[in-house]
């Protein structure tokens, strides 16, 4: 599903109204969706609707009127008198025939359900005064809170909560979600999220042309590699993982196993001579190869059957890692840089960006930093996670997968996706190495970089969810086959892109 910024959502409203749908009708539909969602989930009980002075408050007045018409006991507490409402919201406030109380914590007495219609997704300042006091009191109470559009206090474009913010049990938004529904910490305030159809024509999306979406198989399923009856291992791609020295080989082995599980036909662990024996002793289906420095790596990658390479996991922060990364920039193979392969350039990120820009045109490299690695490489970037990832992708001319519970995947052409299926069990050593390996395995099979990064992030989260508590990184690749079986049942049948060779 597409994700709309606040400006894009305003444009969707404008286009819908311009097409002949009155704004008051859209507001009536929004309030009706809220009332219907409440009645579908709860039995009649005392409801307090908190109404602000903008359009969000107008939605609240509609919900209050329709709940009352269905026999629910409803009260309204407003931040200001109805005279302060403007436009369509004023019409809806006038249609409410019940009383209006001041918006103060005392209004919560006796309420068994609270509807938050104070501020919508367009809020960009911290709550203060009576609004902040109301939010804090509502959060402290025991009544479930239903937020309209976005919990008050959450910024719609960033998910930031610069002040108090409603902690909702249910959030009902309209037409399409906003970034603040998926980005942390805003996502934690939303509870269950529901996207309601209020009559905005889907065709307006063609005019808006959003570049941001939720990360799920609908985003990348058409590009996902499928096996053909005449496939052989080289057609499925040959992935190379560069190992660290003898004391830090485990991370690369995790990546290599993940690449093999993701479907690469062959995976080779390229080891410094001293680490070859320890890697070979613990691997079977994964091949090993001794490489002597950057020249040895370059010779290995010169084989046209090598389709993708990963550097970084356990590689160390010495000059050898930097030299290996620069050597791997040559050629047309896909490239994944993770962990130490990023941090080794912290004192000279321009050298990395220049090497990325000098690569043969075509498939951009994939960078997979966590927040610490990202700050080392892009210290000048600030703002919310989505905008930082987008700026980094443009600066590096690479796809950036900024990891976390709300991973953002951003491409240099402006496309982006937010991933939200990662459970907290992924906060364990080595899980990032597995994620990089999954992306490598998909890239080795010819999947485009942005789609491969998005698919890897989703598979990573889905495997962790399927395994459940007690997860360690080694469990992720071996849980993947069950996830893939379910995925392939749902993917559309298409001729996949295949690796050449």
C-alpha positions as CSV (number, residue, x, y, z in Angstrom):
1,X,0.0,0.0,0.0
2,X,1.2,3.5,-0.8
3,X,2.1,5.8,2.0
4,X,1.2,9.5,1.6
5,X,2.9,12.4,3.1
6,X,0.8,15.1,4.7
7,X,1.1,17.3,1.7
8,X,0.2,14.3,-0.6
9,X,-2.8,13.5,1.5
10,X,-4.0,17.1,1.3
11,X,-3.6,16.9,-2.5
12,X,-5.6,13.7,-2.5
13,X,-8.4,15.5,-0.7
14,X,-8.2,18.5,-3.1
15,X,-8.3,16.2,-6.1
16,X,-11.3,14.3,-4.8
17,X,-13.2,17.5,-4.1
18,X,-12.2,18.9,-7.6
19,X,-13.7,15.7,-9.1
20,X,-17.1,16.5,-7.6
21,X,-17.1,14.9,-4.2
22,X,-18.0,17.6,-1.6
23,X,-15.6,18.0,1.3
24,X,-18.5,17.7,3.7
25,X,-19.2,14.3,2.2
26,X,-15.7,13.1,2.8
27,X,-15.8,14.3,6.4
28,X,-19.2,12.5,6.9
29,X,-17.6,9.3,5.5
30,X,-14.6,9.6,7.8
31,X,-16.7,10.1,10.9
32,X,-19.0,7.2,9.8
33,X,-16.0,4.9,9.4
34,X,-14.9,5.8,13.0
35,X,-18.3,5.1,14.4
36,X,-18.6,1.8,12.5
37,X,-15.2,0.7,13.7
38,X,-16.1,1.4,17.3
39,X,-19.5,-0.4,17.1
40,X,-17.8,-3.4,15.4
41,X,-15.3,-3.8,18.3
42,X,-17.2,-2.7,21.5
43,X,-20.6,-3.0,23.0
44,X,-22.5,0.3,23.8
45,X,-20.9,2.1,26.7
46,X,-20.3,5.8,27.7
47,X,-18.1,7.5,25.1
48,X,-16.2,10.8,25.4
49,X,-15.3,12.4,22.1
50,X,-12.4,14.9,22.3
51,X,-12.8,17.5,19.5
52,X,-10.2,19.9,18.3
53,X,-10.9,23.0,16.3
54,X,-9.8,21.7,12.9
55,X,-11.0,19.0,10.4
56,X,-10.0,16.3,12.8
57,X,-12.5,17.7,15.3
58,X,-15.1,17.8,12.5
59,X,-14.6,14.0,12.0
60,X,-15.1,13.7,15.8
61,X,-18.4,15.5,15.7
62,X,-19.7,13.2,13.0
63,X,-18.6,10.1,15.0
64,X,-20.3,11.5,18.1
65,X,-23.6,12.1,16.3
66,X,-23.7,8.7,14.6
67,X,-22.8,6.8,17.8
68,X,-25.5,8.8,19.7
69,X,-28.0,8.0,16.9
70,X,-27.3,4.3,17.4
71,X,-28.2,4.5,21.1
72,X,-24.7,5.0,22.6
73,X,-24.3,7.4,25.5
74,X,-22.0,10.1,24.1
75,X,-20.5,13.3,25.4
76,X,-18.3,15.8,23.6
77,X,-15.4,17.8,25.1
78,X,-14.0,20.5,22.8
79,X,-10.8,22.5,22.9
80,X,-12.8,25.5,21.8
81,X,-16.3,26.6,21.1
82,X,-18.0,25.5,17.9
83,X,-17.7,29.1,16.6
84,X,-14.0,28.5,16.2
85,X,-14.6,25.6,13.8
86,X,-14.1,26.6,10.1
87,X,-15.2,25.1,6.8
88,X,-16.8,21.7,6.8
89,X,-15.9,21.1,10.4
90,X,-18.2,24.0,11.4
91,X,-21.0,22.3,9.5
92,X,-20.4,19.1,11.4
93,X,-20.2,20.8,14.8
94,X,-23.6,22.5,14.1
95,X,-25.1,19.1,13.4
96,X,-24.2,17.8,16.8
97,X,-27.2,18.5,19.0
98,X,-25.8,17.4,22.3
99,X,-23.9,19.4,24.9
100,X,-20.3,20.4,24.6
101,X,-18.0,20.4,27.7
102,X,-14.7,22.0,28.2
103,X,-11.7,19.8,27.2
104,X,-10.3,19.2,30.7
105,X,-9.2,16.0,32.5
106,X,-12.4,16.2,34.6
107,X,-14.4,15.4,31.5
108,X,-12.9,11.9,31.5
109,X,-14.9,10.9,34.6
110,X,-17.4,8.2,33.7
111,X,-16.0,7.6,30.2
112,X,-15.5,4.0,29.2
113,X,-14.3,4.8,25.7
114,X,-12.4,7.9,24.5
115,X,-12.3,9.1,20.9
116,X,-9.3,11.3,20.1
117,X,-10.2,13.9,17.5
118,X,-8.0,16.7,18.8
119,X,-5.3,17.0,16.2
120,X,-4.8,15.2,12.9
121,X,-1.6,14.1,11.1
122,X,-0.6,17.6,10.2
123,X,0.5,18.6,13.7
124,X,4.2,19.6,13.7
125,X,4.6,21.1,17.2
126,X,4.6,19.6,20.7
127,X,1.3,19.7,22.5
128,X,1.0,22.2,25.4
129,X,-1.6,23.7,27.7
130,X,-5.0,22.2,27.9
131,X,-4.4,19.8,25.0
132,X,-1.3,18.3,26.7
133,X,-3.1,18.0,30.0
134,X,-6.0,16.2,28.3
135,X,-3.7,13.8,26.5
136,X,-1.8,12.9,29.6
137,X,-5.0,12.4,31.6
138,X,-6.5,10.2,28.9
139,X,-3.3,8.1,28.8
140,X,-3.4,7.7,32.5
141,X,-7.0,6.4,32.5
142,X,-8.2,2.9,31.9
143,X,-10.6,3.7,29.0
144,X,-9.4,2.5,25.6
145,X,-8.6,5.4,23.2
146,X,-9.6,5.5,19.5
147,X,-7.5,7.9,17.5
148,X,-8.9,9.6,14.4
149,X,-6.3,9.8,11.6
150,X,-3.3,9.8,13.9
151,X,-2.9,9.9,17.7
152,X,-2.7,13.5,18.8
153,X,0.8,14.5,19.4
154,X,2.4,12.3,16.7
155,X,3.9,14.1,13.7
156,X,2.4,12.6,10.5
157,X,5.5,12.9,8.3
158,X,8.1,11.7,10.8
159,X,6.4,9.7,13.5
160,X,8.1,11.9,16.1
161,X,6.4,12.7,19.4
162,X,8.1,15.9,20.6
163,X,5.6,16.2,23.5
164,X,2.8,14.2,25.0
165,X,1.1,11.9,22.6
166,X,-2.1,9.8,22.7
167,X,-1.5,6.0,23.2
168,X,-4.4,4.6,21.3
169,X,-5.8,1.1,21.2
170,X,-7.1,1.7,17.7
171,X,-6.2,4.3,15.1
172,X,-8.4,4.9,12.1
173,X,-6.9,6.7,9.2
174,X,-8.3,7.4,5.7
175,X,-7.5,6.4,2.1
176,X,-3.8,5.7,2.8
177,X,-1.5,5.6,5.8
178,X,1.0,8.3,6.6
179,X,4.7,7.8,7.5
180,X,3.9,8.5,11.1
181,X,1.8,5.4,11.3
182,X,4.8,3.2,10.5
183,X,7.8,5.1,11.8
184,X,8.8,4.9,15.5
185,X,7.9,6.1,18.0
186,X,4.6,7.1,16.3
187,X,3.8,3.5,15.4
188,X,3.8,2.5,19.1
189,X,1.1,5.1,19.8
190,X,-1.3,3.8,17.1
191,X,-2.3,0.4,18.5
192,X,-4.3,-1.4,15.9
193,X,-4.2,0.5,12.6
194,X,-7.2,0.6,10.2
195,X,-7.3,2.3,6.8
196,X,-10.8,3.3,5.9
197,X,-12.2,4.0,2.4
198,X,-14.0,7.3,2.5
199,X,-14.7,7.7,-1.2
200,X,-11.5,9.3,-2.5
201,X,-11.0,7.8,-6.0
202,X,-8.0,5.6,-6.3
203,X,-7.2,7.3,-9.6
204,X,-5.9,10.3,-7.7
205,X,-2.8,8.3,-6.9
206,X,-1.7,8.5,-10.5
207,X,-1.8,12.3,-10.2
208,X,0.1,12.3,-6.9
209,X,2.6,9.6,-7.9
210,X,3.7,8.7,-4.4
211,X,7.2,7.3,-4.0
212,X,6.8,5.7,-0.6
213,X,5.1,2.4,0.2
214,X,4.6,-0.2,2.9
215,X,7.2,-3.0,2.5
216,X,5.3,-6.2,1.7
217,X,5.3,-8.7,-1.2
218,X,3.0,-6.5,-3.2
219,X,5.9,-4.1,-3.6
220,X,8.5,-6.5,-4.9
221,X,6.7,-9.8,-5.6
222,X,6.8,-9.3,-9.4
223,X,10.6,-9.1,-9.3
224,X,11.1,-12.0,-6.9
225,X,13.3,-14.8,-8.6
226,X,11.4,-17.9,-9.6
227,X,13.0,-21.2,-10.5
228,X,12.7,-22.5,-14.1
229,X,12.6,-26.2,-15.1
230,X,15.9,-25.8,-16.9
231,X,17.8,-23.9,-14.2
232,X,21.2,-24.9,-13.0
233,X,23.3,-23.6,-10.1
234,X,25.2,-21.0,-12.1
235,X,22.0,-19.6,-13.6
236,X,20.8,-19.1,-10.0
237,X,23.8,-17.0,-9.3
238,X,27.2,-17.3,-7.5
239,X,27.4,-15.2,-4.4
240,X,30.7,-14.3,-2.7
241,X,31.0,-13.4,1.0
242,X,34.3,-12.0,2.2
243,X,35.3,-13.4,5.6
244,X,37.2,-11.7,8.3
245,X,40.4,-13.0,10.0
246,X,40.7,-16.1,12.1
247,X,39.2,-14.4,15.2
248,X,36.0,-13.1,13.5
249,X,34.7,-15.6,11.0
250,X,31.2,-16.3,12.3
251,X,29.5,-13.2,10.9
252,X,30.5,-14.1,7.4
253,X,29.3,-17.7,7.8
254,X,25.9,-16.4,8.9
255,X,25.7,-14.2,5.8
256,X,26.8,-17.0,3.5
257,X,24.2,-19.5,4.9
258,X,21.5,-16.9,4.5
259,X,22.5,-16.2,0.9
260,X,22.3,-19.9,0.1
261,X,18.9,-20.2,1.8
262,X,17.7,-17.2,-0.2
263,X,18.2,-19.1,-3.4
264,X,21.7,-18.4,-4.7
265,X,22.9,-21.4,-6.7
266,X,26.4,-21.2,-5.2
267,X,28.0,-19.4,-2.3
268,X,31.7,-19.0,-1.8
269,X,33.2,-17.8,1.5
270,X,36.4,-15.9,0.5
271,X,38.8,-16.2,3.4
272,X,42.2,-14.8,4.3
273,X,44.6,-17.7,4.3
274,X,44.8,-17.9,8.1
275,X,41.0,-18.2,8.3
276,X,40.5,-20.8,5.6
277,X,40.8,-23.9,7.8
278,X,38.4,-22.6,10.5
279,X,35.8,-21.7,7.9
280,X,36.2,-24.9,6.0
281,X,35.8,-27.0,9.1
282,X,32.3,-25.6,9.7
283,X,30.9,-25.5,6.2
284,X,29.5,-28.1,3.8
285,X,27.3,-26.7,1.0
286,X,29.1,-23.4,1.1
287,X,32.4,-23.4,-0.7
288,X,35.6,-21.8,0.6
289,X,38.3,-20.0,-1.2
290,X,41.6,-18.5,0.0
291,X,42.3,-15.0,-1.1
292,X,45.5,-13.1,-0.5
293,X,44.4,-9.5,-0.1
294,X,42.6,-7.2,-2.5
295,X,44.4,-8.5,-5.5
296,X,43.2,-12.1,-4.7
297,X,39.6,-10.8,-4.2
298,X,39.8,-9.0,-7.5
299,X,40.9,-12.1,-9.3
300,X,38.0,-14.1,-7.8
301,X,35.5,-11.5,-8.8
302,X,36.8,-11.4,-12.3
303,X,35.1,-14.7,-12.9
304,X,32.0,-13.7,-14.9
305,X,30.0,-16.4,-13.1
306,X,30.3,-14.3,-9.8
307,X,27.1,-12.3,-9.7
308,X,27.1,-10.7,-6.3
309,X,29.5,-10.0,-3.4
310,X,29.1,-9.0,0.2
311,X,31.8,-7.3,2.3
312,X,31.7,-6.1,5.9
313,X,30.5,-8.7,8.4
314,X,33.4,-9.4,10.8
315,X,35.9,-7.9,8.3
316,X,37.5,-5.6,10.8
317,X,38.4,-1.9,10.5
318,X,41.9,-2.2,9.2
319,X,43.3,-1.1,5.8
320,X,42.6,-4.6,4.3
321,X,38.9,-4.1,4.6
322,X,39.1,-0.7,2.9
323,X,41.2,-2.1,0.1
324,X,38.9,-5.1,-0.4
325,X,35.9,-2.7,-0.7
326,X,37.6,-0.6,-3.3
327,X,38.7,-3.7,-5.2
328,X,35.1,-5.0,-5.2
329,X,33.8,-1.9,-6.8
330,X,35.0,-3.0,-10.2
331,X,32.9,-5.2,-12.4
332,X,29.2,-5.5,-13.0
333,X,28.4,-7.8,-10.1
334,X,25.9,-6.7,-7.5
335,X,27.5,-5.3,-4.3
336,X,26.4,-5.3,-0.7
337,X,28.3,-3.3,1.9
338,X,27.5,-3.9,5.6
339,X,29.1,-3.3,9.0
340,X,32.9,-2.9,8.9
341,X,32.8,-2.2,5.1
342,X,30.9,1.0,6.0
343,X,32.6,2.0,9.2
344,X,36.1,1.7,7.8
345,X,35.2,4.8,5.7
346,X,34.1,6.9,8.7
347,X,37.0,9.3,8.4
348,X,36.8,9.5,4.6
349,X,33.2,8.8,3.4
350,X,33.9,10.8,0.3
351,X,36.3,8.1,-0.9
352,X,33.5,5.5,-0.7
353,X,30.9,7.7,-2.4
354,X,33.4,8.5,-5.2
355,X,34.1,4.8,-5.7
356,X,30.3,4.1,-5.8
357,X,29.8,6.8,-8.3
358,X,32.5,5.4,-10.5
359,X,31.0,2.0,-10.8
360,X,29.7,0.8,-14.1
361,X,26.2,2.2,-14.7
362,X,23.3,-0.1,-13.9
363,X,22.5,-1.7,-10.6
364,X,23.3,0.5,-7.6
365,X,25.1,-1.0,-4.6
366,X,23.3,-1.8,-1.4
367,X,24.4,-0.3,1.9
368,X,22.9,-1.9,5.1
369,X,23.8,0.3,8.1
370,X,22.3,0.3,11.5
371,X,22.0,3.7,13.2
372,X,25.5,3.8,14.5
373,X,27.1,2.9,11.2
374,X,24.8,5.4,9.4
375,X,26.0,8.2,11.7
376,X,29.6,7.4,11.0
377,X,29.1,7.5,7.3
378,X,26.6,10.4,7.1
379,X,27.3,12.6,10.1
380,X,25.9,15.7,8.5
381,X,22.4,14.3,7.9
382,X,19.7,15.0,10.5
383,X,15.9,14.8,10.7
384,X,13.6,11.8,10.7
385,X,14.6,8.3,9.7
386,X,12.8,8.5,6.3
387,X,14.3,11.7,5.2
388,X,17.8,10.8,6.4
389,X,17.7,7.5,4.4
390,X,16.4,9.2,1.3
391,X,19.2,11.9,1.5
392,X,21.8,9.2,2.1
393,X,20.7,7.2,-0.9
394,X,20.9,10.3,-3.1
395,X,24.3,11.3,-1.7
396,X,25.8,7.8,-2.1
397,X,24.0,6.9,-5.3
398,X,23.2,3.6,-3.6
399,X,20.2,1.9,-2.1
400,X,20.3,2.4,1.6
401,X,18.6,-0.1,4.0
402,X,18.7,1.8,7.3
403,X,18.0,-1.0,9.8
404,X,15.8,-1.0,12.9
405,X,12.4,-2.0,14.1
406,X,11.1,0.4,11.4
407,X,13.7,-0.2,8.7
408,X,13.7,2.2,5.8
409,X,14.7,1.2,2.3
410,X,15.6,4.1,0.1
411,X,16.8,4.2,-3.5
412,X,18.7,7.0,-5.2
413,X,15.8,7.5,-7.7
414,X,13.5,8.6,-4.8
415,X,11.6,5.4,-4.1
416,X,11.3,4.3,-0.5
417,X,9.6,1.7,1.7
418,X,9.1,1.3,5.4
419,X,9.3,-2.2,6.9
420,X,7.3,-2.9,10.0
421,X,7.2,-6.7,10.5
422,X,10.5,-7.0,12.4
423,X,9.8,-8.4,15.9
424,X,12.0,-7.4,18.9
425,X,13.5,-10.9,18.9
426,X,15.7,-9.7,16.0
427,X,17.7,-7.6,18.6
428,X,20.3,-10.4,18.8
429,X,23.9,-10.7,17.7
430,X,24.3,-11.7,14.1
431,X,20.8,-10.9,12.9
432,X,22.1,-8.1,10.7
433,X,24.6,-10.4,9.1
434,X,21.8,-12.7,8.1
435,X,19.8,-9.8,6.6
436,X,22.8,-8.8,4.5
437,X,23.2,-12.4,3.4
438,X,19.5,-12.6,2.4
439,X,19.9,-9.5,0.2
440,X,23.0,-11.0,-1.3
441,X,21.3,-14.2,-2.2
442,X,18.5,-12.3,-4.0
443,X,20.9,-10.0,-5.8
444,X,22.9,-13.0,-6.9
445,X,19.8,-14.3,-8.7
446,X,19.4,-11.0,-10.6
447,X,16.8,-9.2,-8.5
448,X,17.0,-5.4,-8.7
449,X,18.7,-3.8,-5.8
450,X,15.8,-1.8,-4.3
451,X,13.4,-4.8,-4.6
452,X,16.0,-7.2,-3.2
453,X,16.7,-5.0,-0.2
454,X,13.0,-4.7,0.5
455,X,12.3,-8.4,0.1
456,X,15.3,-9.3,2.4
457,X,14.0,-7.0,5.1
458,X,10.5,-8.5,4.9
459,X,11.8,-12.1,4.8
460,X,14.1,-11.3,7.8
461,X,11.1,-10.1,9.9
462,X,8.8,-12.9,8.7
463,X,11.3,-15.6,9.6
464,X,11.8,-14.1,13.1
465,X,8.0,-14.0,13.6
466,X,7.7,-17.6,12.4
467,X,10.4,-18.8,14.8
468,X,9.1,-16.9,17.9
469,X,10.8,-16.6,21.3
470,X,14.3,-17.8,21.9
471,X,15.5,-16.7,18.5
472,X,19.2,-16.6,17.8
473,X,20.7,-15.5,14.4
474,X,21.5,-19.1,13.4
475,X,17.8,-19.9,13.5
476,X,16.8,-17.4,10.8
477,X,18.2,-19.1,7.6
478,X,16.8,-22.4,8.7
479,X,13.3,-20.9,9.3
480,X,13.3,-19.3,5.9
481,X,12.0,-22.3,3.9
482,X,8.6,-22.3,5.6
483,X,8.3,-18.6,5.1
484,X,9.2,-19.0,1.4
485,X,6.6,-21.8,1.0
486,X,3.9,-19.5,2.2
487,X,5.2,-16.6,0.1
488,X,5.3,-18.6,-3.1
489,X,1.7,-19.6,-2.7
490,X,0.7,-16.0,-2.9
491,X,3.2,-14.6,-5.4
492,X,1.8,-14.0,-8.9
493,X,3.2,-16.3,-11.6
494,X,5.7,-14.4,-13.8
495,X,8.9,-15.1,-15.7
496,X,11.6,-14.1,-13.2
497,X,14.7,-12.1,-14.0
498,X,17.6,-14.6,-14.0
499,X,21.3,-14.3,-13.5
500,X,23.4,-14.7,-16.6
501,X,26.1,-17.4,-16.9
